[in-house]
């Protein structure tokens, strides 16, 4: 009574992902795509720089941080988190010239520099 | 986009462990040893070793950077300190201290 199990058809060719400027699949496969020595070196440098940066952000969590903003405004706050593309800083107890803000989001476009001590 | 943000990761890498002077928007100026540059935001992280033994870390936003000038080439002592900074415990095991 049971229907016979269909024999799987071997996959000859997988559909191609989008190419060109999109962030989809690349037509060439893994190893072929590895690129030139220069590209690999650049990618390694990028990864090393990024790792050190993320660790420096991690070290800042919970510490008092001093920010220099535009118009020569200087503020202090406790650092909480940042988003991955480093577009915003979430801080607590932001001490502004007008008073203390319990929780705040500082947009990176408004920041010139930040500093903290170990 | 400024000149600094247009640099490639390999160019940013060249500044690591060197002492630089960074000029930023609104005549802000910073000096310190380069720990890294974030390849996403181009933010530069500078480290200064203060006389009282504390370490000051400063991040200058990539969008605000105007010039970066090398003051001192890297030396072994600073390189050792920066290399282990913020790294997880396992790598500290190799630290001679």
N, CA and C atoms of all chains as a GROMACS GRO file, in nm:
protein
  645
    1UNK      N    1   0.081  -0.121   0.000
    1UNK     CA    2   0.000   0.000   0.000
    1UNK      C    3   0.085   0.127   0.000
    2UNK      N    4   0.204   0.114   0.066
    2UNK     CA    5   0.289   0.232   0.074
    2UNK      C    6   0.343   0.270  -0.064
    3UNK      N    7   0.341   0.400  -0.088
    3UNK     CA    8   0.393   0.448  -0.217
    3UNK      C    9   0.545   0.429  -0.218
    4UNK      N   10   0.601   0.384  -0.330
    4UNK     CA   11   0.747   0.367  -0.334
    4UNK      C   12   0.820   0.499  -0.311
    5UNK      N   13   0.928   0.486  -0.235
    5UNK     CA   14   1.006   0.609  -0.208
    5UNK      C   15   1.070   0.655  -0.338
    6UNK      N   16   1.045   0.779  -0.376
    6UNK     CA   17   1.105   0.827  -0.501
    6UNK      C   18   1.257   0.834  -0.492
    7UNK      N   19   1.320   0.795  -0.600
    7UNK     CA   20   1.468   0.801  -0.602
    7UNK      C   21   1.511   0.946  -0.621
    8UNK      N   22   1.596   0.995  -0.531
    8UNK     CA   23   1.636   1.135  -0.544
    8UNK      C   24   1.711   1.160  -0.675
    9UNK      N   25   1.684   1.272  -0.732
    9UNK     CA   26   1.750   1.311  -0.856
    9UNK      C   27   1.878   1.386  -0.819
   10UNK      N   28   1.992   1.342  -0.873
   10UNK     CA   29   2.115   1.415  -0.839
   10UNK      C   30   2.111   1.561  -0.885
   11UNK      N   31   2.162   1.646  -0.797
   11UNK     CA   32   2.164   1.788  -0.833
   11UNK      C   33   2.284   1.814  -0.922
   12UNK      N   34   2.256   1.862  -1.039
   12UNK     CA   35   2.365   1.888  -1.133
   12UNK      C   36   2.418   2.031  -1.115
   13UNK      N   37   2.325   2.122  -1.097
   13UNK     CA   38   2.369   2.262  -1.091
   13UNK      C   39   2.278   2.338  -0.994
   14UNK      N   40   2.338   2.406  -0.900
   14UNK     CA   41   2.260   2.487  -0.806
   14UNK      C   42   2.226   2.620  -0.873
   15UNK      N   43   2.111   2.675  -0.839
   15UNK     CA   44   2.080   2.806  -0.898
   15UNK      C   45   2.182   2.910  -0.856
   16UNK      N   46   2.212   2.998  -0.945
   16UNK     CA   47   2.309   3.103  -0.915
   16UNK      C   48   2.244   3.212  -0.830
   17UNK      N   49   2.321   3.262  -0.736
   17UNK     CA   50   2.272   3.374  -0.657
   17UNK      C   51   2.287   3.502  -0.734
   18UNK      N   52   2.239   3.611  -0.678
   18UNK     CA   53   2.255   3.739  -0.748
   18UNK      C   54   2.402   3.777  -0.756
   19UNK      N   55   2.440   3.845  -0.860
   19UNK     CA   56   2.580   3.887  -0.869
   19UNK      C   57   2.587   4.039  -0.884
   20UNK      N   58   2.701   4.087  -0.929
   20UNK     CA   59   2.717   4.230  -0.946
   20UNK      C   60   2.744   4.298  -0.814
   21UNK      N   61   2.674   4.403  -0.786
   21UNK     CA   62   2.706   4.482  -0.667
   21UNK      C   63   2.628   4.440  -0.544
   22UNK      N   64   2.541   4.337  -0.559
   22UNK     CA   65   2.462   4.297  -0.444
   22UNK      C   66   2.547   4.224  -0.343
   23UNK      N   67   2.492   4.194  -0.225
   23UNK     CA   68   2.568   4.124  -0.123
   23UNK      C   69   2.535   3.976  -0.125
   24UNK      N   70   2.480   3.926  -0.234
   24UNK     CA   71   2.440   3.787  -0.243
   24UNK      C   72   2.556   3.695  -0.274
   25UNK      N   73   2.526   3.581  -0.332
   25UNK     CA   74   2.630   3.484  -0.363
   25UNK      C   75   2.719   3.533  -0.474
   26UNK      N   76   2.836   3.477  -0.478
   26UNK     CA   77   2.928   3.505  -0.586
   26UNK      C   78   2.923   3.384  -0.679
   27UNK      N   79   2.932   3.406  -0.809
   27UNK     CA   80   2.921   3.297  -0.904
   27UNK      C   81   3.032   3.194  -0.882
   28UNK      N   82   3.153   3.241  -0.853
   28UNK     CA   83   3.264   3.148  -0.829
   28UNK      C   84   3.248   3.089  -0.690
   29UNK      N   85   3.295   2.966  -0.674
   29UNK     CA   86   3.279   2.902  -0.544
   29UNK      C   87   3.398   2.930  -0.453
   30UNK      N   88   3.375   2.904  -0.323
   30UNK     CA   89   3.472   2.930  -0.217
   30UNK      C   90   3.617   2.944  -0.258
   31UNK      N   91   3.680   2.831  -0.288
   31UNK     CA   92   3.824   2.834  -0.307
   31UNK      C   93   3.865   2.919  -0.427
   32UNK      N   94   3.781   2.913  -0.532
   32UNK     CA   95   3.814   2.989  -0.652
   32UNK      C   96   3.803   3.139  -0.625
   33UNK      N   97   3.721   3.169  -0.523
   33UNK     CA   98   3.688   3.308  -0.498
   33UNK      C   99   3.789   3.374  -0.403
   34UNK      N  100   3.877   3.290  -0.346
   34UNK     CA  101   3.966   3.338  -0.241
   34UNK      C  102   4.041   3.466  -0.279
   35UNK      N  103   4.062   3.486  -0.408
   35UNK     CA  104   4.121   3.611  -0.452
   35UNK      C  105   4.272   3.614  -0.447
   36UNK      N  106   4.325   3.728  -0.485
   36UNK     CA  107   4.470   3.742  -0.493
   36UNK      C  108   4.529   3.752  -0.353
   37UNK      N  109   4.661   3.740  -0.347
   37UNK     CA  110   4.732   3.750  -0.219
   37UNK      C  111   4.705   3.886  -0.156
   38UNK      N  112   4.701   3.989  -0.239
   38UNK     CA  113   4.679   4.125  -0.188
   38UNK      C  114   4.541   4.138  -0.123
   39UNK      N  115   4.441   4.077  -0.186
   39UNK     CA  116   4.305   4.084  -0.131
   39UNK      C  117   4.297   4.014   0.003
   40UNK      N  118   4.363   3.898   0.011
   40UNK     CA  119   4.362   3.822   0.136
   40UNK      C  120   4.431   3.902   0.246
   41UNK      N  121   4.545   3.962   0.213
   41UNK     CA  122   4.619   4.042   0.312
   41UNK      C  123   4.533   4.157   0.361
   42UNK      N  124   4.460   4.218   0.269
   42UNK     CA  125   4.376   4.332   0.306
   42UNK      C  126   4.264   4.288   0.399
   43UNK      N  127   4.207   4.172   0.367
   43UNK     CA  128   4.098   4.120   0.448
   43UNK      C  129   4.146   4.082   0.588
   44UNK      N  130   4.269   4.028   0.595
   44UNK     CA  131   4.326   3.992   0.726
   44UNK      C  132   4.351   4.116   0.810
   45UNK      N  133   4.403   4.221   0.744
   45UNK     CA  134   4.430   4.346   0.816
   45UNK      C  135   4.299   4.403   0.869
   46UNK      N  136   4.197   4.397   0.786
   46UNK     CA  137   4.066   4.448   0.823
   46UNK      C  138   4.011   4.375   0.945
   47UNK      N  139   4.025   4.244   0.945
   47UNK     CA  140   3.974   4.163   1.056
   47UNK      C  141   4.050   4.192   1.185
   48UNK      N  142   4.183   4.206   1.174
   48UNK     CA  143   4.266   4.232   1.293
   48UNK      C  144   4.231   4.368   1.353
   49UNK      N  145   4.217   4.467   1.267
   49UNK     CA  146   4.184   4.602   1.313
   49UNK      C  147   4.047   4.603   1.381
   50UNK      N  148   3.954   4.534   1.320
   50UNK     CA  149   3.818   4.530   1.372
   50UNK      C  150   3.811   4.459   1.507
   51UNK      N  151   3.885   4.349   1.518
   51UNK     CA  152   3.883   4.275   1.645
   51UNK      C  153   3.936   4.363   1.758
   52UNK      N  154   4.047   4.430   1.732
   52UNK     CA  155   4.103   4.517   1.837
   52UNK      C  156   4.005   4.628   1.871
   53UNK      N  157   3.936   4.679   1.771
   53UNK     CA  158   3.841   4.787   1.798
   53UNK      C  159   3.725   4.737   1.885
   54UNK      N  160   3.669   4.624   1.850
   54UNK     CA  161   3.556   4.571   1.927
   54UNK      C  162   3.598   4.542   2.070
   55UNK      N  163   3.722   4.493   2.089
   55UNK     CA  164   3.768   4.467   2.225
   55UNK      C  165   3.786   4.596   2.304
   56UNK      N  166   3.829   4.703   2.235
   56UNK     CA  167   3.844   4.830   2.305
   56UNK      C  168   3.707   4.883   2.348
   57UNK      N  169   3.605   4.860   2.267
   57UNK     CA  170   3.468   4.902   2.301
   57UNK      C  171   3.420   4.821   2.422
   58UNK      N  172   3.451   4.692   2.419
   58UNK     CA  173   3.410   4.602   2.528
   58UNK      C  174   3.472   4.648   2.661
   59UNK      N  175   3.596   4.694   2.655
   59UNK     CA  176   3.666   4.738   2.776
   59UNK      C  177   3.603   4.865   2.834
   60UNK      N  178   3.528   4.934   2.752
   60UNK     CA  179   3.471   5.063   2.793
   60UNK      C  180   3.337   5.045   2.866
   61UNK      N  181   3.276   4.928   2.853
   61UNK     CA  182   3.143   4.904   2.911
   61UNK      C  183   3.146   4.926   3.063
   62UNK      N  184   3.053   5.009   3.110
   62UNK     CA  185   3.039   5.034   3.254
   62UNK      C  186   3.136   5.138   3.309
   63UNK      N  187   3.224   5.188   3.224
   63UNK     CA  188   3.321   5.287   3.273
   63UNK      C  189   3.273   5.429   3.247
   64UNK      N  190   3.321   5.525   3.328
   64UNK     CA  191   3.290   5.664   3.298
   64UNK      C  192   3.367   5.709   3.174
   65UNK      N  193   3.298   5.769   3.081
   65UNK     CA  194   3.360   5.812   2.956
   65UNK      C  195   3.336   5.961   2.935
   66UNK      N  196   3.439   6.027   2.887
   66UNK     CA  197   3.431   6.170   2.861
   66UNK      C  198   3.414   6.190   2.710
   67UNK      N  199   3.316   6.269   2.672
   67UNK     CA  200   3.291   6.292   2.529
   67UNK      C  201   3.316   6.437   2.492
   68UNK      N  202   3.381   6.457   2.378
   68UNK     CA  203   3.391   6.591   2.321
   68UNK      C  204   3.294   6.597   2.205
   69UNK      N  205   3.196   6.687   2.216
   69UNK     CA  206   3.094   6.700   2.111
   69UNK      C  207   3.121   6.826   2.030
   70UNK      N  208   3.036   6.852   1.936
   70UNK     CA  209   3.052   6.974   1.856
   70UNK      C  210   3.024   7.097   1.941
   71UNK      N  211   3.062   7.213   1.890
   71UNK     CA  212   3.043   7.341   1.961
   71UNK      C  213   3.118   7.342   2.094
   72UNK      N  214   3.224   7.262   2.103
   72UNK     CA  215   3.309   7.260   2.222
   72UNK      C  216   3.235   7.211   2.348
   73UNK      N  217   3.130   7.137   2.331
   73UNK     CA  218   3.057   7.083   2.446
   73UNK      C  219   3.130   6.959   2.498
   74UNK      N  220   3.150   6.954   2.630
   74UNK     CA  221   3.216   6.840   2.693
   74UNK      C  222   3.116   6.775   2.788
   75UNK      N  223   3.094   6.646   2.775
   75UNK     CA  224   3.002   6.577   2.865
   75UNK      C  225   3.065   6.448   2.918
   76UNK      N  226   3.016   6.406   3.034
   76UNK     CA  227   3.062   6.281   3.094
   76UNK      C  228   2.942   6.190   3.109
   77UNK      N  229   2.966   6.060   3.098
   77UNK     CA  230   2.856   5.964   3.113
   77UNK      C  231   2.913   5.826   3.139
   78UNK      N  232   2.825   5.735   3.179
   78UNK     CA  233   2.866   5.596   3.191
   78UNK      C  234   2.834   5.526   3.060
   79UNK      N  235   2.934   5.461   3.002
   79UNK     CA  236   2.913   5.396   2.874
   79UNK      C  237   2.834   5.266   2.890
   80UNK      N  238   2.738   5.244   2.800
   80UNK     CA  239   2.659   5.122   2.804
   80UNK      C  240   2.688   5.031   2.687
   81UNK      N  241   2.661   5.081   2.567
   81UNK     CA  242   2.678   4.997   2.449
   81UNK      C  243   2.685   5.084   2.324
   82UNK      N  244   2.728   5.021   2.216
   82UNK     CA  245   2.722   5.089   2.087
   82UNK      C  246   2.667   4.989   1.987
   83UNK      N  247   2.613   5.035   1.876
   83UNK     CA  248   2.568   4.939   1.775
   83UNK      C  249   2.687   4.899   1.687
   84UNK      N  250   2.669   4.790   1.611
   84UNK     CA  251   2.781   4.732   1.537
   84UNK      C  252   2.845   4.825   1.436
   85UNK      N  253   2.764   4.908   1.372
   85UNK     CA  254   2.823   5.000   1.274
   85UNK      C  255   2.870   5.129   1.340
   86UNK      N  256   2.873   5.128   1.475
   86UNK     CA  257   2.918   5.242   1.554
   86UNK      C  258   2.848   5.370   1.510
   87UNK      N  259   2.715   5.366   1.511
   87UNK     CA  260   2.638   5.484   1.473
   87UNK      C  261   2.583   5.557   1.596
   88UNK      N  262   2.567   5.485   1.707
   88UNK     CA  263   2.513   5.545   1.829
   88UNK      C  264   2.583   5.489   1.951
   89UNK      N  265   2.595   5.573   2.055
   89UNK     CA  266   2.648   5.529   2.184
   89UNK      C  267   2.535   5.537   2.284
   90UNK      N  268   2.507   5.427   2.352
   90UNK     CA  269   2.407   5.432   2.459
   90UNK      C  270   2.480   5.458   2.591
   91UNK      N  271   2.442   5.565   2.661
   91UNK     CA  272   2.508   5.600   2.787
   91UNK      C  273   2.404   5.624   2.897
   92UNK      N  274   2.451   5.616   3.022
   92UNK     CA  275   2.367   5.645   3.138
   92UNK      C  276   2.427   5.762   3.214
   93UNK      N  277   2.345   5.826   3.292
   93UNK     CA  278   2.389   5.938   3.377
   93UNK      C  279   2.470   6.040   3.297
   94UNK      N  280   2.413   6.083   3.187
   94UNK     CA  281   2.480   6.180   3.102
   94UNK      C  282   2.477   6.318   3.168
   95UNK      N  283   2.597   6.368   3.201
   95UNK     CA  284   2.604   6.500   3.267
   95UNK      C  285   2.622   6.609   3.163
   96UNK      N  286   2.514   6.678   3.134
   96UNK     CA  287   2.518   6.786   3.035
   96UNK      C  288   2.528   6.919   3.110
   97UNK      N  289   2.561   7.027   3.039
   97UNK     CA  290   2.567   7.158   3.107
   97UNK      C  291   2.430   7.195   3.168
   98UNK      N  292   2.321   7.134   3.122
   98UNK     CA  293   2.189   7.170   3.172
   98UNK      C  294   2.140   7.079   3.284
   99UNK      N  295   2.202   6.965   3.301
   99UNK     CA  296   2.156   6.873   3.405
   99UNK      C  297   2.189   6.730   3.370
  100UNK      N  298   2.148   6.637   3.453
  100UNK     CA  299   2.182   6.495   3.430
  100UNK      C  300   2.066   6.423   3.361
  101UNK      N  301   2.098   6.353   3.254
  101UNK     CA  302   2.000   6.274   3.179
  101UNK      C  303   2.022   6.129   3.216
  102UNK      N  304   1.921   6.062   3.267
  102UNK     CA  305   1.934   5.924   3.313
  102UNK      C  306   1.985   5.828   3.207
  103UNK      N  307   1.920   5.825   3.094
  103UNK     CA  308   1.962   5.738   2.983
  103UNK      C  309   1.964   5.825   2.857
  104UNK      N  310   2.063   5.803   2.772
  104UNK     CA  311   2.070   5.885   2.650
  104UNK      C  312   2.137   5.809   2.538
  105UNK      N  313   2.106   5.849   2.417
  105UNK     CA  314   2.169   5.793   2.298
  105UNK      C  315   2.246   5.908   2.232
  106UNK      N  316   2.379   5.891   2.224
  106UNK     CA  317   2.460   5.993   2.157
  106UNK      C  318   2.483   5.948   2.014
  107UNK      N  319   2.446   6.033   1.920
  107UNK     CA  320   2.471   5.996   1.780
  107UNK      C  321   2.618   6.021   1.748
  108UNK      N  322   2.680   5.925   1.681
  108UNK     CA  323   2.823   5.939   1.656
  108UNK      C  324   2.856   6.059   1.568
  109UNK      N  325   2.762   6.099   1.486
  109UNK     CA  326   2.785   6.214   1.400
  109UNK      C  327   2.804   6.340   1.484
  110UNK      N  328   2.752   6.339   1.607
  110UNK     CA  329   2.763   6.455   1.696
  110UNK      C  330   2.889   6.452   1.782
  111UNK      N  331   2.957   6.336   1.781
  111UNK     CA  332   3.075   6.319   1.866
  111UNK      C  333   3.202   6.346   1.787
  112UNK      N  334   3.299   6.411   1.851
  112UNK     CA  335   3.431   6.426   1.788
  112UNK      C  336   3.526   6.323   1.847
  113UNK      N  337   3.523   6.308   1.979
  113UNK     CA  338   3.608   6.206   2.040
  113UNK      C  339   3.551   6.160   2.173
  114UNK      N  340   3.600   6.046   2.220
  114UNK     CA  341   3.562   5.996   2.351
  114UNK      C  342   3.689   5.946   2.420
  115UNK      N  343   3.692   5.950   2.553
  115UNK     CA  344   3.810   5.897   2.621
  115UNK      C  345   3.773   5.839   2.757
  116UNK      N  346   3.851   5.741   2.796
  116UNK     CA  347   3.831   5.677   2.926
  116UNK      C  348   3.965   5.627   2.978
  117UNK      N  349   3.968   5.594   3.108
  117UNK     CA  350   4.093   5.547   3.167
  117UNK      C  351   4.081   5.404   3.213
  118UNK      N  352   4.193   5.335   3.212
  118UNK     CA  353   4.194   5.196   3.258
  118UNK      C  354   4.250   5.190   3.399
  119UNK      N  355   3.316   6.258   0.252
  119UNK     CA  356   3.409   6.166   0.319
  119UNK      C  357   3.550   6.225   0.316
  120UNK      N  358   3.618   6.221   0.430
  120UNK     CA  359   3.753   6.279   0.434
  120UNK      C  360   3.860   6.178   0.390
  121UNK      N  361   3.983   6.229   0.378
  121UNK     CA  362   4.096   6.147   0.331
  121UNK      C  363   4.116   6.022   0.417
  122UNK      N  364   4.104   6.043   0.548
  122UNK     CA  365   4.131   5.932   0.641
  122UNK      C  366   4.034   5.817   0.620
  123UNK      N  367   3.908   5.849   0.596
  123UNK     CA  368   3.806   5.745   0.580
  123UNK      C  369   3.825   5.667   0.449
  124UNK      N  370   3.894   5.728   0.353
  124UNK     CA  371   3.912   5.663   0.222
  124UNK      C  372   4.031   5.567   0.222
  125UNK      N  373   4.110   5.567   0.329
  125UNK     CA  374   4.228   5.479   0.332
  125UNK      C  375   4.186   5.332   0.335
  126UNK      N  376   4.279   5.246   0.292
  126UNK     CA  377   4.250   5.102   0.290
  126UNK      C  378   4.294   5.042   0.423
  127UNK      N  379   4.243   4.923   0.457
  127UNK     CA  380   4.284   4.858   0.582
  127UNK      C  381   4.436   4.844   0.595
  128UNK      N  382   4.505   4.819   0.484
  128UNK     CA  383   4.650   4.803   0.491
  128UNK      C  384   4.719   4.935   0.527
  129UNK      N  385   4.662   5.044   0.478
  129UNK     CA  386   4.718   5.176   0.512
  129UNK      C  387   4.693   5.208   0.659
  130UNK      N  388   4.572   5.174   0.706
  130UNK     CA  389   4.542   5.196   0.850
  130UNK      C  390   4.634   5.111   0.936
  131UNK      N  391   4.658   4.989   0.890
  131UNK     CA  392   4.742   4.894   0.964
  131UNK      C  393   4.882   4.952   0.986
  132UNK      N  394   4.931   5.029   0.888
  132UNK     CA  395   5.065   5.088   0.897
  132UNK      C  396   5.081   5.182   1.016
  133UNK      N  397   4.971   5.239   1.062
  133UNK     CA  398   4.979   5.334   1.174
  133UNK      C  399   4.979   5.265   1.310
  134UNK      N  400   4.937   5.138   1.313
  134UNK     CA  401   4.926   5.066   1.440
  134UNK      C  402   5.062   5.061   1.512
  135UNK      N  403   5.061   5.089   1.642
  135UNK     CA  404   5.178   5.090   1.731
  135UNK      C  405   5.266   5.214   1.713
  136UNK      N  406   5.227   5.307   1.625
  136UNK     CA  407   5.308   5.428   1.608
  136UNK      C  408   5.248   5.542   1.688
  137UNK      N  409   5.333   5.639   1.723
  137UNK     CA  410   5.281   5.756   1.793
  137UNK      C  411   5.241   5.860   1.689
  138UNK      N  412   5.120   5.912   1.701
  138UNK     CA  413   5.071   6.007   1.601
  138UNK      C  414   5.010   6.131   1.667
  139UNK      N  415   4.998   6.234   1.584
  139UNK     CA  416   4.922   6.351   1.624
  139UNK      C  417   4.802   6.357   1.529
  140UNK      N  418   4.683   6.361   1.588
  140UNK     CA  419   4.560   6.366   1.507
  140UNK      C  420   4.495   6.502   1.524
  141UNK      N  421   4.468   6.568   1.413
  141UNK     CA  422   4.388   6.690   1.423
  141UNK      C  423   4.248   6.656   1.377
  142UNK      N  424   4.150   6.706   1.454
  142UNK     CA  425   4.011   6.675   1.426
  142UNK      C  426   3.930   6.804   1.417
  143UNK      N  427   3.802   6.789   1.385
  143UNK     CA  428   3.712   6.903   1.370
  143UNK      C  429   3.722   7.001   1.487
  144UNK      N  430   3.695   7.126   1.459
  144UNK     CA  431   3.692   7.233   1.560
  144UNK      C  432   3.822   7.245   1.637
  145UNK      N  433   3.933   7.228   1.563
  145UNK     CA  434   4.068   7.248   1.618
  145UNK      C  435   4.100   7.159   1.737
  146UNK      N  436   4.038   7.044   1.746
  146UNK     CA  437   4.075   6.949   1.850
  146UNK      C  438   4.200   6.875   1.806
  147UNK      N  439   4.292   6.853   1.899
  147UNK     CA  440   4.417   6.785   1.866
  147UNK      C  441   4.443   6.674   1.967
  148UNK      N  442   4.491   6.561   1.917
  148UNK     CA  443   4.516   6.447   2.005
  148UNK      C  444   4.651   6.387   1.973
  149UNK      N  445   4.715   6.331   2.075
  149UNK     CA  446   4.845   6.267   2.057
  149UNK      C  447   4.840   6.133   2.128
  150UNK      N  448   4.896   6.031   2.070
  150UNK     CA  449   4.898   5.902   2.138
  150UNK      C  450   4.946   5.791   2.047
  151UNK      N  451   4.956   5.671   2.107
  151UNK     CA  452   5.001   5.553   2.030
  151UNK      C  453   4.877   5.487   1.969
  152UNK      N  454   4.883   5.454   1.843
  152UNK     CA  455   4.767   5.397   1.774
  152UNK      C  456   4.748   5.250   1.812
  153UNK      N  457   4.631   5.220   1.868
  153UNK     CA  458   4.598   5.081   1.900
  153UNK      C  459   4.533   5.016   1.778
  154UNK      N  460   4.441   5.086   1.718
  154UNK     CA  461   4.373   5.034   1.600
  154UNK      C  462   4.292   5.143   1.533
  155UNK      N  463   4.241   5.111   1.415
  155UNK     CA  464   4.143   5.196   1.347
  155UNK      C  465   4.029   5.105   1.308
  156UNK      N  466   3.908   5.144   1.346
  156UNK     CA  467   3.793   5.060   1.311
  156UNK      C  468   3.769   5.068   1.161
  157UNK      N  469   3.776   4.953   1.090
  157UNK     CA  470   3.758   4.959   0.944
  157UNK      C  471   3.616   4.996   0.902
  158UNK      N  472   3.521   4.992   0.994
  158UNK     CA  473   3.383   5.027   0.960
  158UNK      C  474   3.359   5.178   0.971
  159UNK      N  475   3.400   5.234   1.084
  159UNK     CA  476   3.373   5.376   1.109
  159UNK      C  477   3.494   5.466   1.086
  160UNK      N  478   3.612   5.405   1.070
  160UNK     CA  479   3.740   5.476   1.058
  160UNK      C  480   3.777   5.549   1.188
  161UNK      N  481   3.711   5.515   1.299
  161UNK     CA  482   3.748   5.572   1.429
  161UNK      C  483   3.889   5.526   1.465
  162UNK      N  484   3.973   5.620   1.512
  162UNK     CA  485   4.109   5.585   1.553
  162UNK      C  486   4.111   5.571   1.704
  163UNK      N  487   4.176   5.467   1.755
  163UNK     CA  488   4.189   5.450   1.900
  163UNK      C  489   4.334   5.477   1.938
  164UNK      N  490   4.353   5.579   2.023
  164UNK     CA  491   4.487   5.617   2.070
  164UNK      C  492   4.504   5.579   2.216
  165UNK      N  493   4.626   5.540   2.252
  165UNK     CA  494   4.654   5.503   2.391
  165UNK      C  495   4.766   5.592   2.443
  166UNK      N  496   4.748   5.641   2.567
  166UNK     CA  497   4.852   5.720   2.632
  166UNK      C  498   4.883   5.658   2.767
  167UNK      N  499   5.012   5.642   2.796
  167UNK     CA  500   5.054   5.587   2.925
  167UNK      C  501   5.087   5.705   3.016
  168UNK      N  502   5.004   5.725   3.119
  168UNK     CA  503   5.021   5.842   3.205
  168UNK      C  504   5.125   5.813   3.314
  169UNK      N  505   5.176   5.922   3.370
  169UNK     CA  506   5.285   5.909   3.469
  169UNK      C  507   5.243   5.833   3.594
  170UNK      N  508   5.114   5.844   3.632
  170UNK     CA  509   5.070   5.776   3.754
  170UNK      C  510   5.040   5.628   3.729
  171UNK      N  511   5.074   5.580   3.612
  171UNK     CA  512   5.058   5.438   3.583
  171UNK      C  513   4.926   5.402   3.517
  172UNK      N  514   4.833   5.497   3.511
  172UNK     CA  515   4.706   5.466   3.445
  172UNK      C  516   4.721   5.480   3.293
  173UNK      N  517   4.627   5.420   3.225
  173UNK     CA  518   4.629   5.420   3.080
  173UNK      C  519   4.506   5.495   3.030
  174UNK      N  520   4.526   5.594   2.946
  174UNK     CA  521   4.414   5.669   2.891
  174UNK      C  522   4.390   5.625   2.747
  175UNK      N  523   4.265   5.594   2.717
  175UNK     CA  524   4.229   5.550   2.583
  175UNK      C  525   4.138   5.654   2.520
  176UNK      N  526   4.171   5.698   2.401
  176UNK     CA  527   4.090   5.799   2.333
  176UNK      C  528   4.049   5.750   2.195
  177UNK      N  529   3.922   5.764   2.163
  177UNK     CA  530   3.875   5.731   2.030
  177UNK      C  531   3.839   5.860   1.957
  178UNK      N  532   3.895   5.877   1.839
  178UNK     CA  533   3.860   5.995   1.758
  178UNK      C  534   3.773   5.946   1.643
  179UNK      N  535   3.655   6.004   1.630
  179UNK     CA  536   3.561   5.960   1.526
  179UNK      C  537   3.620   5.980   1.386
  180UNK      N  538   3.608   5.878   1.304
  180UNK     CA  539   3.660   5.884   1.168
  180UNK      C  540   3.611   6.005   1.090
  181UNK      N  541   3.484   6.039   1.109
  181UNK     CA  542   3.426   6.151   1.031
  181UNK      C  543   3.486   6.286   1.072
  182UNK      N  544   3.547   6.290   1.194
  182UNK     CA  545   3.601   6.417   1.244
  182UNK      C  546   3.750   6.432   1.217
  183UNK      N  547   3.816   6.323   1.172
  183UNK     CA  548   3.962   6.326   1.153
  183UNK      C  549   3.999   6.414   1.033
  184UNK      N  550   4.094   6.505   1.055
  184UNK     CA  551   4.140   6.588   0.944
  184UNK      C  552   4.280   6.547   0.898
  185UNK      N  553   4.374   6.539   0.991
  185UNK     CA  554   4.508   6.492   0.953
  185UNK      C  555   4.561   6.395   1.057
  186UNK      N  556   4.646   6.304   1.012
  186UNK     CA  557   4.713   6.211   1.102
  186UNK      C  558   4.861   6.214   1.067
  187UNK      N  559   4.942   6.257   1.164
  187UNK     CA  560   5.084   6.277   1.138
  187UNK      C  561   5.164   6.185   1.230
  188UNK      N  562   5.258   6.110   1.173
  188UNK     CA  563   5.338   6.018   1.255
  188UNK      C  564   5.448   6.094   1.327
  189UNK      N  565   5.456   6.076   1.461
  189UNK     CA  566   5.559   6.144   1.540
  189UNK      C  567   5.673   6.050   1.574
  190UNK      N  568   5.638   5.924   1.605
  190UNK     CA  569   5.739   5.825   1.643
  190UNK      C  570   5.706   5.690   1.584
  191UNK      N  571   5.809   5.623   1.538
  191UNK     CA  572   5.791   5.487   1.488
  191UNK      C  573   5.766   5.394   1.606
  192UNK      N  574   5.717   5.275   1.577
  192UNK     CA  575   5.688   5.181   1.685
  192UNK      C  576   5.816   5.132   1.750
  193UNK      N  577   5.808   5.105   1.883
  193UNK     CA  578   5.923   5.045   1.950
  193UNK      C  579   5.874   4.923   2.026
  194UNK      N  580   5.970   4.837   2.062
  194UNK     CA  581   5.936   4.708   2.119
  194UNK      C  582   5.855   4.718   2.248
  195UNK      N  583   5.891   4.815   2.333
  195UNK     CA  584   5.826   4.829   2.463
  195UNK      C  585   5.677   4.862   2.448
  196UNK      N  586   5.648   4.959   2.366
  196UNK     CA  587   5.509   5.000   2.346
  196UNK      C  588   5.431   4.891   2.274
  197UNK      N  589   5.496   4.831   2.176
  197UNK     CA  590   5.432   4.724   2.100
  197UNK      C  591   5.385   4.611   2.193
  198UNK      N  592   5.473   4.573   2.287
  198UNK     CA  593   5.439   4.467   2.384
  198UNK      C  594   5.315   4.505   2.464
  199UNK      N  595   5.313   4.630   2.512
  199UNK     CA  596   5.200   4.675   2.595
  199UNK      C  597   5.071   4.677   2.516
  200UNK      N  598   5.076   4.730   2.395
  200UNK     CA  599   4.954   4.745   2.315
  200UNK      C  600   4.902   4.611   2.267
  201UNK      N  601   4.996   4.521   2.238
  201UNK     CA  602   4.959   4.392   2.180
  201UNK      C  603   4.868   4.313   2.275
  202UNK      N  604   4.895   4.327   2.407
  202UNK     CA  605   4.818   4.249   2.503
  202UNK      C  606   4.698   4.325   2.558
  203UNK      N  607   4.688   4.451   2.524
  203UNK     CA  608   4.580   4.532   2.577
  203UNK      C  609   4.444   4.483   2.526
  204UNK      N  610   4.352   4.463   2.617
  204UNK     CA  611   4.214   4.419   2.586
  204UNK      C  612   4.203   4.276   2.535
  205UNK      N  613   4.316   4.208   2.519
  205UNK     CA  614   4.308   4.073   2.466
  205UNK      C  615   4.262   3.976   2.575
  206UNK      N  616   4.196   3.867   2.539
  206UNK     CA  617   4.145   3.775   2.639
  206UNK      C  618   4.256   3.711   2.722
  207UNK      N  619   4.215   3.653   2.836
  207UNK     CA  620   4.310   3.601   2.934
  207UNK      C  621   4.414   3.504   2.877
  208UNK      N  622   4.371   3.417   2.787
  208UNK     CA  623   4.462   3.313   2.737
  208UNK      C  624   4.589   3.374   2.679
  209UNK      N  625   4.571   3.484   2.602
  209UNK     CA  626   4.688   3.542   2.538
  209UNK      C  627   4.777   3.612   2.640
  210UNK      N  628   4.716   3.648   2.756
  210UNK     CA  629   4.797   3.714   2.858
  210UNK      C  630   4.895   3.614   2.921
  211UNK      N  631   4.862   3.484   2.910
  211UNK     CA  632   4.947   3.381   2.968
  211UNK      C  633   5.086   3.386   2.908
  212UNK      N  634   5.097   3.437   2.788
  212UNK     CA  635   5.226   3.443   2.721
  212UNK      C  636   5.305   3.568   2.758
  213UNK      N  637   5.236   3.657   2.832
  213UNK     CA  638   5.303   3.778   2.875
  213UNK      C  639   5.412   3.744   2.975
  214UNK      N  640   5.535   3.788   2.954
  214UNK     CA  641   5.644   3.752   3.044
  214UNK      C  642   5.622   3.799   3.188
  215UNK      N  643   5.534   3.898   3.212
  215UNK     CA  644   5.514   3.949   3.348
  215UNK      C  645   5.450   3.844   3.438
   0.00000   0.00000   0.00000
